[in-house]
Amino acid sequence: MRIDAVDFFYASLPTVTTAVDGSQDALLVRVRSGDDIGWGECEASPLVSIAAFITPPSHGACQPVSASVLGRRLDKPEDILAISADVAYRSMDVLQASHTYSGIEMALWDLLGKRRDVPVWSLLGYDRSHGRIPYASILFGDTPDETYDRAREIRSQGFVAAKFGWGPFGHGTPNDDAAHLFAARNGLGNDTALMVDAGQVWRTDVDAVRARWDALVDVDATWLEEPFTGSAFDAYAAISASTNPSRGPRLAAGEASHNPHMARHLIDYGKVAYIQIDTGRVGGIHPAYEVAQHADHGGVTYVNHTFTSHLALSAALQPYAGLRRHRWCEYPVALSPGAPPRPPRTRRRRPRLGAREARPRRHCRPRCAGAVPTRHTDHHRRTSGMGQRPMKIDEAFAALLDRVSSRSRHSPGPMFALVTSAGPWSPLAHRGPARTRRDNAPTEQKPGGSCSGWSPGNSAVQRG
Amino acid sequence: MRIDAVDFFYASLPTVTTAVDGSQDALLVRVRSGDDIGWGECEASPLVSIAAFITPPSHGACQPVSASVLGRRLDKPEDILAISADVAYRSMDVLQASHTYSGIEMALWDLLGKRRDVPVWSLLGYDRSHGRIPYASILFGDTPDETYDRAREIRSQGFVAAKFGWGPFGHGTPNDDAAHLFAARNGLGNDTALMVDAGQVWRTDVDAVRARWDALVDVDATWLEEPFTGSAFDAYAAISASTNPSRGPRLAAGEASHNPHMARHLIDYGKVAYIQIDTGRVGGIHPAYEVAQHADHGGVTYVNHTFTSHLALSAALQPYAGLRRHRWCEYPVALSPGAPPRPPRTRRRRPRLGAREARPRRHCRPRCAGAVPTRHTDHHRRTSGMGQRPMKIDEAFAALLDRVSSRSRHSPGPMFALVTSAGPWSPLAHRGPARTRRDNAPTEQKPGGSCSGWSPGNSAVQRG
């Protein structure tokens, strides 16, 4: 079978703020091959990524991603690897290409898994999938009090681990940062793991990290993530070499890797202890799998990097599904709920969760479901897989986005289209509930269910 | 003074082939601040790079490049460094941003140099500039005979060094490649340096390089460039460690570096002996300068990577202008002469040089001019600089491209706008010669003159 079409769907909140909240827009990818469809998601900057697919060529090594994808054979995993190699070669000078292709690659695996009725992790060679512990990923508050409140909220939701990042952290004094760290620790209590994401704020400044290290040790941080720019291996290695690995945090990084080499280098030269891979940037699922294998062999812990949709989350879990030791799963807990438009560039309190299904259940403490999401199901073809509820997001999502792209009078215009729930921010919800043939209520979820869907979660957005 | 405007000018041949000839399109950048103008050039994929400037933001760390540039202060070099840091931070998740910003950063230096009436290399801290030896950069022929012919042609033009790359090299057997290598050597004669560019063809396959090593030694190649993907440090290091540094080629790489860290890593971990930096990709002139300093301190030779216009070439020479030891200069000898449209994806004999001014003079053997291009001149403000002919490309090029962008009835539509000559492919030439107030013939050039202009060469495209 050939790849017949690749369609991109760009969705965005009406107003995007400068908060480092990656769920304010999204770029979904739909691949069609014969009667089969696969879905993927690119991270980040949707319009630039679309440009890298459709741009005219500059020369033979600067071709659009489309040149290596459309019309290609898609019968077996090796076909995906061949396409990936061609994209890397023919689009080597289009820097954005790896972000663009990441979502496509996901969709190719999704399609192949559905066609063969097997989970993607098995296509990768794993014989089973292991459970993961989700950690809530959330921003620091503007004040320590706000950070404390958020920590309490996270704890009340049943998480056993939380990662705080960005916001004011690193922009003030070491004492300012310590106040946020202790607020987070006090809010979480001593039985909840605390990770810290510095968001590259110190670039290459090793001393800035050293000035905060005692506080990080005191709050028993599990890791310090991205204190430096992603390529500053020397700086990472300097901290790794000068701190006690048995007491206090270890270093984590890797989200910016746009090929497996970059992630390997962070391990081999930067000496990080946790390698964090965004499947939507690194080139897709298989490059992430290569990194996971390298990490596993080197005693480094692989963690997914995910801050957008549950489609991305599910795809991000496949590469290390079969590796028991790597227990953490980044779980974006505060997805933008489509709040009313706000003026850009103002710092506002982050909106509360509006999407029920995006909120983990209390009973996902201490573990989110017994298995990582694995089964690619299609409502019309099968109704169960690996004990999970059937997926029907393909059709619902496609219908939703087709409506947008066709610019019909029903087009909701700019919107947030992360259709993981029927919460008040769902574009479809504003038009009254649509019904599938089988359901007339939001889909019941298994424990941790929203962490267990391939497409954007067990959607309650239903077909009309 | 503030940065008032950043304008992009995209120019392309009517038909772009899949030959790895980077001069088939170009993306020029014009920055305005008050009455001053600076020019730069981005490498590569013009429309994707433009998208990274104008895209709406996705979140605080995924902002368009414009968010960090427009309206900023531009009074001193430190202002440029501050803008660069903000681009790196605020656009950290827009992968294409560094390609986009590279051209802007060049233009900022150009503008500042003009405003202060000093060469950019002096703004970087150098107290003088040193001469360079240009090597002709050209593709392998489709057959060894064709490679031989090209080598003879290069030799006849007076070059003392030539780099052959891409084409069929690496796609056949080691014997096939050896035939091309010996053809190149025989054509050049024994008194001309020979470099070889493998164009990443073996990706990470160390054995493929070893199978060709004896032939590379036999033809006395100066370097082997990019046998592997740019991030495959292990593979580079494996070759560097297992070959004799005193006999045979050394490894060269670095053109894909889109920040200074990546280039440093190729030196520190990949153990390359030549680091090749494209100022239009690495983030601009100052990041390239950082790499040059690191290379110089580490005993590695810095070389510019340039295969587009002479604007890019001139900008590429500034970062190492003051470093005497680094003698080589990549000189793109076969810029596309605007050949008639050809069907894409067919392999054709490359067109002969059509642009007189893009062809180095015989007397540039053995050295192309006595000094690297240094002076930023403006026809209306001064008429000489460092002994070079006056530049007037700012006005000519701006007029040409304004005509395109305004979509007037005179718009030539898709075209090749690398206005380094008045050759038959010049869009303006098709409309009859335009005249400046001072000139009515192609500008006379000093020896190696086309290697000595800041903007796209000493253009003979003139204003009407």
HADDOCK unambig.tbl for C-alpha pairs under 7 A between the chains (distance, minus, plus):
assign (segid A and resid 16 and name CA) (segid B and resid 57 and name CA) 6.74 0.50 0.50
assign (segid A and resid 16 and name CA) (segid B and resid 58 and name CA) 6.57 0.50 0.50
assign (segid A and resid 16 and name CA) (segid B and resid 59 and name CA) 6.48 0.50 0.50
assign (segid A and resid 17 and name CA) (segid B and resid 59 and name CA) 6.12 0.50 0.50
assign (segid A and resid 17 and name CA) (segid B and resid 60 and name CA) 6.92 0.50 0.50
assign (segid A and resid 18 and name CA) (segid B and resid 59 and name CA) 5.10 0.50 0.50
assign (segid A and resid 18 and name CA) (segid B and resid 60 and name CA) 3.74 0.50 0.50
assign (segid A and resid 19 and name CA) (segid B and resid 59 and name CA) 5.88 0.50 0.50
assign (segid A and resid 19 and name CA) (segid B and resid 60 and name CA) 4.96 0.50 0.50
assign (segid A and resid 20 and name CA) (segid B and resid 59 and name CA) 5.24 0.50 0.50
assign (segid A and resid 20 and name CA) (segid B and resid 60 and name CA) 4.60 0.50 0.50
assign (segid A and resid 20 and name CA) (segid B and resid 61 and name CA) 5.99 0.50 0.50
assign (segid A and resid 21 and name CA) (segid B and resid 59 and name CA) 5.83 0.50 0.50
assign (segid A and resid 22 and name CA) (segid B and resid 58 and name CA) 6.81 0.50 0.50
assign (segid A and resid 22 and name CA) (segid B and resid 59 and name CA) 5.89 0.50 0.50
assign (segid A and resid 24 and name CA) (segid B and resid 58 and name CA) 6.38 0.50 0.50
assign (segid A and resid 24 and name CA) (segid B and resid 59 and name CA) 6.77 0.50 0.50
assign (segid A and resid 25 and name CA) (segid B and resid 58 and name CA) 5.90 0.50 0.50
assign (segid A and resid 44 and name CA) (segid B and resid 93 and name CA) 6.35 0.50 0.50
assign (segid A and resid 44 and name CA) (segid B and resid 94 and name CA) 6.67 0.50 0.50
assign (segid A and resid 45 and name CA) (segid B and resid 58 and name CA) 5.73 0.50 0.50
assign (segid A and resid 45 and name CA) (segid B and resid 62 and name CA) 6.53 0.50 0.50
assign (segid A and resid 45 and name CA) (segid B and resid 94 and name CA) 5.89 0.50 0.50
assign (segid A and resid 47 and name CA) (segid B and resid 55 and name CA) 6.28 0.50 0.50
assign (segid A and resid 48 and name CA) (segid B and resid 48 and name CA) 6.04 0.50 0.50
assign (segid A and resid 48 and name CA) (segid B and resid 51 and name CA) 5.31 0.50 0.50
assign (segid A and resid 48 and name CA) (segid B and resid 52 and name CA) 5.72 0.50 0.50
assign (segid A and resid 48 and name CA) (segid B and resid 55 and name CA) 6.73 0.50 0.50
assign (segid A and resid 51 and name CA) (segid B and resid 48 and name CA) 5.32 0.50 0.50
assign (segid A and resid 51 and name CA) (segid B and resid 51 and name CA) 6.95 0.50 0.50
assign (segid A and resid 52 and name CA) (segid B and resid 48 and name CA) 5.71 0.50 0.50
assign (segid A and resid 55 and name CA) (segid B and resid 47 and name CA) 6.28 0.50 0.50
assign (segid A and resid 55 and name CA) (segid B and resid 48 and name CA) 6.75 0.50 0.50
assign (segid A and resid 57 and name CA) (segid B and resid 16 and name CA) 6.71 0.50 0.50
assign (segid A and resid 58 and name CA) (segid B and resid 16 and name CA) 6.56 0.50 0.50
assign (segid A and resid 58 and name CA) (segid B and resid 22 and name CA) 6.77 0.50 0.50
assign (segid A and resid 58 and name CA) (segid B and resid 24 and name CA) 6.36 0.50 0.50
assign (segid A and resid 58 and name CA) (segid B and resid 25 and name CA) 5.88 0.50 0.50
assign (segid A and resid 58 and name CA) (segid B and resid 45 and name CA) 5.74 0.50 0.50
assign (segid A and resid 59 and name CA) (segid B and resid 16 and name CA) 6.47 0.50 0.50
assign (segid A and resid 59 and name CA) (segid B and resid 17 and name CA) 6.12 0.50 0.50
assign (segid A and resid 59 and name CA) (segid B and resid 18 and name CA) 5.11 0.50 0.50
assign (segid A and resid 59 and name CA) (segid B and resid 19 and name CA) 5.90 0.50 0.50
assign (segid A and resid 59 and name CA) (segid B and resid 20 and name CA) 5.26 0.50 0.50
assign (segid A and resid 59 and name CA) (segid B and resid 21 and name CA) 5.84 0.50 0.50
assign (segid A and resid 59 and name CA) (segid B and resid 22 and name CA) 5.85 0.50 0.50
assign (segid A and resid 59 and name CA) (segid B and resid 24 and name CA) 6.76 0.50 0.50
assign (segid A and resid 60 and name CA) (segid B and resid 17 and name CA) 6.90 0.50 0.50
assign (segid A and resid 60 and name CA) (segid B and resid 18 and name CA) 3.74 0.50 0.50
assign (segid A and resid 60 and name CA) (segid B and resid 19 and name CA) 4.96 0.50 0.50
assign (segid A and resid 60 and name CA) (segid B and resid 20 and name CA) 4.60 0.50 0.50
assign (segid A and resid 61 and name CA) (segid B and resid 20 and name CA) 5.99 0.50 0.50
assign (segid A and resid 62 and name CA) (segid B and resid 45 and name CA) 6.53 0.50 0.50
assign (segid A and resid 93 and name CA) (segid B and resid 44 and name CA) 6.35 0.50 0.50
assign (segid A and resid 94 and name CA) (segid B and resid 44 and name CA) 6.66 0.50 0.50
assign (segid A and resid 94 and name CA) (segid B and resid 45 and name CA) 5.88 0.50 0.50
assign (segid A and resid 95 and name CA) (segid B and resid 95 and name CA) 6.26 0.50 0.50
assign (segid A and resid 95 and name CA) (segid B and resid 96 and name CA) 5.19 0.50 0.50
assign (segid A and resid 96 and name CA) (segid B and resid 95 and name CA) 5.19 0.50 0.50
assign (segid A and resid 96 and name CA) (segid B and resid 96 and name CA) 4.89 0.50 0.50
assign (segid A and resid 231 and name CA) (segid B and resid 261 and name CA) 5.76 0.50 0.50
assign (segid A and resid 231 and name CA) (segid B and resid 262 and name CA) 6.84 0.50 0.50
assign (segid A and resid 232 and name CA) (segid B and resid 261 and name CA) 6.34 0.50 0.50
assign (segid A and resid 261 and name CA) (segid B and resid 231 and name CA) 5.74 0.50 0.50
assign (segid A and resid 261 and name CA) (segid B and resid 232 and name CA) 6.34 0.50 0.50
assign (segid A and resid 262 and name CA) (segid B and resid 231 and name CA) 6.82 0.50 0.50
